Amino acid sequence: MRPMIQSIWHKYVIPHQRYWLNLFSSFFSQGVAALSVLWLTPFLLNVLGEQSFSVYGILILNLLPFSLIFDLGYNMGLLRRLIHEPEKASSLISGGCFFFLGLLPITFCVYNGLSHFGFIQNAGFTVQQSLLLSILVVLQLGALLFDIVLQSVNKIFLGKAIRVVKTIVETITVYIGATRFGLQGVFVALVFTNLFYLAVLYWFSKRERNFKLHWQYFNWKDLTHHFNYSIWFFLAACSGVLVYNAQTILMGNLLDAQAVSKYVLITRFYEVVRIGMGNFTLILFPTIAILESSNSWKQLFAQFKTVALRIIVLCVIAVILLLTIGKYLFVVWSGMEDQEILFAYISYTFLILLLIIEHVPVVFLTALKMNRYPTIVSMIQGILGLLLSYWLIPIYGILGVVIASIAALTVTSLWFSFWYLYQQLQHKLSHAPTA
């Protein structure tokens, strides 16, 4: 038995030890985040009340995706360029930092506008909260930038370790903030935690990659060039918001706070599953870009087929677990078991697992910068999902959102992303130089 274990260890673990380290650290980070979400969500619902909790859910669920829109694709383009053009690290990192600082007044105007025109349905939503959310967006973009620096040297595990500490600190501060100051206390806690997170990430990224952060490295010409390079990453972020997040804003205007709160509970419960299973492919991003730079297309193709098969098998197992044990745990955790929320939970199970399967080719296409046509199809998917949601929400409530999302995904990106990546890899293989 021991020789067999040693053979497996030397064949599958030792050659890929960085991948396994990144993977397990990602799961550990998500495990800590899962415990935080599962504990904080019902607590916040009880402390804030349904009205404020529904607003919190809409804003927090959309915070990172909308942050990715504000960055105009800068960070995703940065990851590829740091791998392919490491000599430009100081210019690219400094340019991103000063650009994100300049976004603060813009994000403030956006949040104020959302509140003023009634997209945030809460009479207590204040100018101070708009400012806090704006600062939070900028801090998240800066933190993502320095996390990208760590990813570019394939040290995802280091970023995840820092995130674990951040999650623990954030959980404690949000608990205190919500207990003493309500919704505004939650936002203040998030701002201070993310400021701490940004500072720690900056310190470690400086240790791992040699760059200088200074205004003299900021150059409008270089910034414009990088945005041109990153345009399809930006459009992909826009399509992602259409697919994952725009429906929550639509729901906030078509449904009452109680229905929105139910949907937020489901999405928060499943956020753990989606991100956790997505780790298998997401951590491959730097490796894919490195293999591309060395023209290892045969290895890339084999890796794609292996990862896709593993994720599909995992999703089949996950369906069984989530509709049995998972459903029981959700009822116990949420304290709700009415017919509306259970039907929505079951439907959302299939939606989230289909999205995880579709995420496999998306990561490869994004890392290889082959995402132009898939992004267009994804935007069509998002628009179709919104139109179907607008039609189905008045009929089926929160279940209508899930049905609309599944229908839009099935007829667009689910099949197209696999087909397009397969065609592109076949083309690269046929034109690759032979040894």
Protein Blocks (a to p, Z undefined) as FASTA:
>chain_A
ZZmmmmmmmmmmmmmmmmmmmmmmmmmmmmmmmmmmmmmmmmmmmmnommlmmmmmmmmm
mmmmmmmmmnnommmmmmmmmmmmmmlmmmmmmmmmmmmmmmmmmmmmmmmmmmmnopag
cfklcfklmmmmmmmmmmmmmmmmmmmmmmmnopaklmmmmmmmmmmmmmmmmmmmmmmn
ommlmmmmmmmmmmmmmmmmmmmmmmmpccdddfklpcfklmmmmmmmmmmmmmmmmmmm
mmmmmmmmmmmmmpcfklmmmmmmmmmmmmmmmmmmmmmmmmmmmmmmmmmmnopaklmm
mmmmmmmmmmmmmmmmmmmmmmmmmmmmmmmmnopacfklmmmmmmmmmmmmmmmmmmmm
mmmmmmnopammmmmmmmmmmmmmmmmmmmmmmmnommlmmmmmmmmmmmmmmmmmmmmm
mmmmmmmmmmpccZZ
